[in-house]
Amino acid sequence: MKKNITMVVTLMLFLISGNLIAQEVVLKDGHFYKKDMLYTGTHTEYYENGNPKMKLNIKNGLEDGEVITYFENGNKHEQRSYNEGKKDGLWINWNMEGIKVAEARYKDDKKDGDWFIWDDEGNLLYEMHYKDGEKTGVWKMFDQEGNLKSERKY
């Protein structure tokens, strides 16, 4: 009986360790691989405390869809959006306390759309605009009280 239990435990440890190794996704030359093949799926990395560090959606070895990074305390740090490895869509940054400090937009790997930067208390500091990677529109800078300090037209 004791021999059977030892054998079952050994087999379970072998299977578990095999699964952990098999689930390893590695970044090589700008692509994600699993078992030397381009990876498709969701990959999550964790801090030692068990909280998620990063969640990636990957398709054919490239980031595709939403990527979220986290602070060690579990709060979101950054939310990014990709399309076939290119920056595409809304990107948001938060500080460690969970206050949004930046928002940006990309299209086909270029800055495109409205960009905003806030201080750690959530006060708007900058408003910027891009089109196809180029500065456009009226850029504004605000003080801590929300008063317009300056603006520049592009």
C-alpha positions as CSV (number, residue, x, y, z in Angstrom):
1,M,0.0,0.0,0.0
2,K,2.8,2.4,1.0
3,K,4.6,1.6,-2.3
4,N,1.4,2.4,-4.3
5,I,1.0,5.8,-2.6
6,T,4.6,6.7,-3.2
7,M,4.2,5.7,-6.8
8,V,1.0,7.7,-7.3
9,V,2.6,10.8,-5.6
10,T,5.7,10.5,-7.8
11,L,3.6,10.1,-10.9
12,M,1.5,13.2,-9.9
13,L,4.6,15.3,-9.3
14,F,6.0,14.2,-12.7
15,L,2.8,15.2,-14.5
16,I,2.5,18.5,-12.7
17,S,6.1,19.5,-13.3
18,G,5.7,18.4,-17.0
19,N,2.7,20.7,-17.3
20,L,4.5,23.6,-15.7
21,I,7.4,23.2,-18.1
22,A,5.1,22.7,-21.1
23,Q,3.3,25.9,-20.3
24,E,6.4,28.1,-20.5
25,V,6.0,30.8,-23.1
26,V,9.2,32.5,-24.2
27,L,9.9,35.7,-26.1
28,K,12.5,35.3,-28.8
29,D,13.2,37.7,-31.7
30,G,10.0,39.6,-31.0
31,H,7.8,36.6,-31.1
32,F,6.3,34.4,-28.4
33,Y,7.0,30.6,-28.6
34,K,5.9,27.5,-26.7
35,K,7.8,24.3,-27.4
36,D,9.6,26.1,-30.3
37,M,6.3,26.8,-32.0
38,L,4.6,30.2,-32.4
39,Y,2.2,30.6,-29.6
40,T,-1.5,31.4,-29.7
41,G,-3.5,31.9,-26.6
42,T,-3.5,33.7,-23.3
43,H,-0.4,33.9,-21.2
44,T,-0.3,35.1,-17.5
45,E,2.8,35.8,-15.5
46,Y,2.7,36.1,-11.7
47,Y,4.5,37.8,-8.9
48,E,5.9,35.6,-6.0
49,N,2.9,36.7,-3.9
50,G,0.5,35.0,-6.4
51,N,-0.9,38.3,-7.9
52,P,-0.8,38.5,-11.7
53,K,2.1,40.5,-13.1
54,M,1.0,40.5,-16.8
55,K,-1.8,39.0,-18.9
56,L,-1.1,38.8,-22.6
57,N,-3.3,37.7,-25.5
58,I,-1.1,36.3,-28.2
59,K,-1.9,35.2,-31.8
60,N,0.7,33.5,-34.1
61,G,3.5,34.6,-31.7
62,L,2.5,38.3,-31.6
63,E,0.6,40.3,-29.1
64,D,-3.0,40.6,-30.3
65,G,-5.8,42.1,-28.4
66,E,-5.5,43.3,-24.8
67,V,-2.4,43.2,-22.7
68,I,-2.6,44.1,-19.0
69,T,0.3,44.7,-16.6
70,Y,-0.2,44.9,-12.8
71,F,1.5,46.3,-9.8
72,E,2.6,43.8,-7.2
73,N,-0.3,44.9,-5.0
74,G,-2.8,43.7,-7.6
75,N,-3.8,47.1,-9.1
76,K,-3.7,47.5,-12.8
77,H,-0.6,49.4,-14.1
78,E,-1.2,49.5,-17.8
79,Q,-3.7,48.3,-20.3
80,R,-2.5,48.1,-23.9
81,S,-4.2,47.0,-27.2
82,Y,-2.5,45.3,-30.1
83,N,-3.4,44.1,-33.6
84,E,-1.0,41.5,-35.0
85,G,1.9,42.8,-32.9
86,K,1.2,46.5,-33.7
87,K,0.0,49.1,-31.2
88,D,-3.6,49.6,-32.1
89,G,-6.4,51.0,-29.9
90,L,-6.6,52.5,-26.4
91,W,-3.7,52.4,-23.9
92,I,-4.3,53.4,-20.3
93,N,-1.9,53.9,-17.3
94,W,-2.7,54.0,-13.6
95,N,-0.6,54.8,-10.6
96,M,-0.1,52.3,-7.8
97,E,-3.2,53.7,-6.0
98,G,-5.4,53.0,-9.0
99,I,-5.8,56.6,-10.3
100,K,-5.6,57.0,-14.1
101,V,-2.6,59.0,-15.1
102,A,-2.4,58.6,-18.9
103,E,-4.6,57.6,-21.8
104,A,-3.4,57.3,-25.4
105,R,-4.5,55.9,-28.7
106,Y,-2.7,54.1,-31.5
107,K,-3.6,53.0,-35.0
108,D,-1.4,50.6,-37.0
109,D,1.6,51.2,-34.6
110,K,1.3,55.0,-34.9
111,K,0.0,57.6,-32.4
112,D,-3.5,58.4,-33.5
113,G,-6.2,60.2,-31.5
114,D,-6.5,62.0,-28.3
115,W,-3.8,61.7,-25.5
116,F,-4.3,62.8,-21.9
117,I,-1.9,63.0,-19.0
118,W,-3.1,63.5,-15.4
119,D,-1.1,63.9,-12.1
120,D,-1.3,61.4,-9.3
121,E,-4.4,63.1,-7.9
122,G,-6.3,62.8,-11.2
123,N,-5.9,66.5,-12.3
124,L,-5.6,66.9,-16.1
125,L,-2.2,68.3,-17.0
126,Y,-1.9,67.8,-20.8
127,E,-4.3,67.3,-23.7
128,M,-2.6,66.3,-27.0
129,H,-3.8,65.1,-30.4
130,Y,-2.3,62.9,-33.1
131,K,-3.2,61.8,-36.6
132,D,-1.2,59.1,-38.4
133,G,1.7,59.6,-36.0
134,E,1.8,63.4,-36.5
135,K,0.9,66.2,-34.0
136,T,-2.4,67.8,-34.9
137,G,-5.0,70.1,-33.4
138,V,-4.7,72.3,-30.3
139,W,-2.5,71.0,-27.6
140,K,-3.2,72.2,-24.1
141,M,-1.3,72.4,-20.8
142,F,-3.1,72.9,-17.5
143,D,-2.0,73.8,-13.9
144,Q,-2.9,71.8,-10.8
145,E,-6.1,73.7,-10.3
146,G,-7.3,72.9,-13.9
147,N,-6.6,76.4,-15.3
148,L,-5.3,76.5,-18.9
149,K,-1.6,77.5,-18.8
150,S,-0.8,77.3,-22.5
151,E,-2.0,76.0,-25.8
152,R,-0.3,75.4,-29.1
153,K,-1.9,74.7,-32.5
154,Y,-0.4,72.1,-34.8
